[in-house]
Amino acid sequence: MSTHARITASVYTSHVPAIGVAMDQGRTQDPYWSPLFAGYQPSRRWMDANRPDVVLLVYNDHANAFSLDMIPTFALGTADRYEPADEGWGPRAVPPVHGHGELAAHIAQSVIQQDFDLTLINRMTVDHGLTVPMSLMFGEQEAGAPGWPVPVIPLAVNVVQYPVPSGRRCLQLGQAIRRAVESFDTPLKVQVWGTGGMSHQLQGPRAGLINREWDNAWMDRLIADPRGLSEMPHLDYVREAGSEGIELVMWLIARGAMADLDGGGPPQVAHRFYHVPASNTAVGHLILENR
């Protein structure tokens, strides 16, 4: 048995804020929402059987922890605890997020020495970009609970204010994270989650844009051709998936952390799901396991 940490799987999901509201208000069985939540039931069963020791969760902040005064491209959370953000209607009634400071500090050291200039965050709140994926994968949690079922290392990526990082840079960061995790001398099971997307646009004449065909073709390439997909220009995302579809580059960080990009075998698809609409967006979801 390895004495070092290893990445067992990667999880990909949209983080639509209305999903969290539906859960918090007990509306998951409403006709509008029930097909979406049904698609995550296999994921929760999979999570029960494949519980990690730590999740590194890639997401974007929505002007809650960071404003336009300060825009880090890649910001790694190194704290031991993160409170839910107040996004204008009060914080979500979910537990605080406990971090894993020791592993986060190790990842920071290793990834920065691999020439990625991370911003290190010792105090911040986390918004729906992080808490909605946690709710989808772990189900409803009591607000008074001491924490979520697993510690989380947040990695916030700027996909709000241009210039945003390229898909290639995101894939390479995932590869660097993998090397960092595997050099941590404690036998932890780590999952890397990429969140955001899929096609959606929130403003302007194309508000409400959904591109089902493009979304599914993009997921096909994420599984089978991540290197080729990482070369997709930003303009293609904006044209085909809407202005907020650029969030999908964050999925490439999680994909870059998988073993096949470092000489291992291809990942196994444990679950795949796609649903429209959810609050005028498309929802995509994927679980990949390292063999």
N, C-alpha and C positions, 0 to 999 in steps of 0.2 A: 504493500500500500504506500502511495506517495506521501511524503512528509510535507509537501508543499500544497498551497492552494491551487485549485483548478477551476476552469470555467466549464460548467456542465451543460449549459443551455443558454439560448437567447430568446427573449420574448419581445414581440412588437405589437403595439396597439395605438390606436387613436386615443386622444385624451380630451374629448369634447366636454366642456364644462357642464352642459345640460345633463349629461349622463350622471354626474355626481349629484345634481339637484334631484333628478328622478329617484335616485337611491335614497337620498336624505329625506325625501318627502314620501317614501313608501309607495312609489308609483311604478315599480318595476314590472308589475303584471298588467298595467294598462295596455289596451290593444296597440297603442303606438309603440310602446317600449318593449313589450314582452318578446318579440322576435329578436331584438338585439341582445337582451340578457340571456335568452336561450342559447345564443351562440357562444357565450362565455361559460356555460355550465361544464362543458368538457374541460375547459381550461382550469376551472377550480378543482375538478377531480384530479387532473394532472398535477396541479400544484400540491394537493394533499399527498400525492405519491412521490413527488420530486421536490420537496421543500429544501431550498438552499439555506446556507448559513448566513449569506449576505447577498443583497441585490445592489448592483451599481445601476442606477436609473438615469438614463439620458432624457432630458426634457428641456423645454424652453420656459423661462419665466415670462409672465405677461404683464410687465411693468409693475410688479408688486415688490420684489426684492431689489430689482434694478430699474432705474428710470433712464431717460435719455441723458441724464447727467453722467452716467457711467455705464459703459456697455462692454463687458468682458466677452470675448469670443467663446472661450471655454473656461468655465468656472467650476472648480471641484470643491464640494463641501467636505470639510475636514472636522466638523464639529461633532459633538456627541448627541446633540438633540436639535430638532427643528420644529417650530410650531407652525400649524396651518395659518396661511396668510388671510387677512381680511381683504377680500377682493371687491369690496364696496357694499356688501350686504351682510357682513359679519363672517368670521371664519367658519369653514365647514365644521360640522359637529363630528369630527373624526379624531382619533388619538394623535398625540405628537409622534413625530418620526424620530426614532433613535438611529444615530449614525454608527459607524465603526471607525473611530478615530485612528486606530492603529493601522488598519489596512489602508485607509484613505491617505494617511501620511506616507506610507510606503509607496502607494501608487503615485502620489505627487512627486516623491523623490525620483522614482524610476522613470516616469513619463517625461519629466522635465529634463532629466539626463539623456533622454532619447530625443531631445531638441524640440519638444512641444512646450510652449510657454504658457502654462496654465495659470489662471488666477485662482488663488486659494481663499476660500470663504470660511471663516471661523464663526460667523453669526449671520443667519438669514432666516426668513420665513419661506415656506414652500407653498405654491399655489396649486390650482387644479391640474396643471401639467404633470405634477408628481402624484397628487393624492387620488385622482380619478383612475389611473392605471392600477394603483394599489387596491382601490375598492373593487375594480373589475376582477382582479385576480384572486383577492382574498375574501371578497364579500363584505357585507355590512359589518362594521365594528362599532362597539359601544364608545361613545365620545369620552366616557370616563375611564376607559381602559388605559393601562399604563403605556401602551404602545402598540404598534402593528406586529404581526407575527414574526417578522424578521427585521434585522437592521438594514438600513438603506444608506448608500453613499450617493448623494445627488451630484449629477454632472449637468450643469445648465449651459446650454449652447445658444448663442445669439442667432436666431433666425427671424428676428423682428425688424432690425434696422440694418440696411445694407451699408457696407459689404458683409455678407454672411459667408461662412466657410464653404469651400467646395466639397462636393461629394468625395473627391479623391482624398482630401485632407481628413475628412471624417473617417473614411475607411482606414487610413493610415493610423489615426488616433486609436481606433479600435484594436488594431494590431499591436500598438504600443501598450495599450491597457492589458491585453492578453499576456504579453511578456512580463509586465509588472506583476500581475496576479500570480503567475506561475513561479515567480522568484520570491514570493512571500512564504516564509518557512513555518507555516501553520497549515494543517490539512483541512482547509475550508472549502466547501462547495459554493461557488459563486455563479450567479446568473447576471447577465448584462441585458438590460431592457432598453429598447429604443422606442420612443413614443412620438406622437404628433401625426399630422396628415390625416387622411389621404387627401383626395381632391376636395378643395373648398375655397371659396372666396367670400369674404364677409362684407365687401363694400363695392360701390361703383356699379356700372351697368351689368357686369357679369356676376353680381352677388347671387349666391345660391348655386354656382356652377358645380356640377358633379360629372365626372368622366369615368364611368364604370369600366369601360373597355381599357382605358389607359391605366387605371389603378391596378387592375388584375394582371395586365402585362408587366407592369412595374414589379409587382410581387413575384411573378414568375422569374424575372431577371434577378431579383434580390436573392432568390434561392439558388439559381443555377449559374449566374454570371455577375457576381458582385463587383468584380474588377471592371468589367465593361460598363456596368451601370454607374459606377462611381465617376465615369468620365462625362456623364450627362451634364450639359450646360444648365446654368440657372434659368436661362430663358425658356428652355423646354418645360421646366417645372411650372413656371408662371403661365406660359401659354396653354399647356395641356391640363394642369391641375389647379390653376387659379393662384392668386397671389399668396395664399396661405399654404398652398401645396408644397412650398419650399421646406416646410417642416420635415418632409420625408428624408432630407439628408441626414437627419439624426438617426434614422434606422440603420444607416450605413456604419455608424460607430459600433452598434451592437453586432452587426454582421461581420465587421472586421475583426471582432474578438473571437470568432469561431475558428476551430482547429484547421479546417480545410485551407485557410489562407496562410497556414504555416506548415504545409506539408501533410496534414492529416486527411482523413477521408471526408467525403461530402456529408453534410449534416442530414439528419433525419427529420422530416416534417412530422411533428407530433400533433399539430392542429392548425387548421387554416379556416378563416371565416371572413366574410365580407357582407356588409349590410348598408343599404340606403333606404330612406334618409335618416339621419339623426341630427336634428336641429340644423337642417340645411347643409349637412356635410355627409361625406362618405366615411364609413368606419371600416378599417382594415385591421386584421389581427392574425398573428402568425406565431407559432412556437417551433423553434428549431433545437434539436438536441445534438450534441457532439456524440459521435459513435464511440 
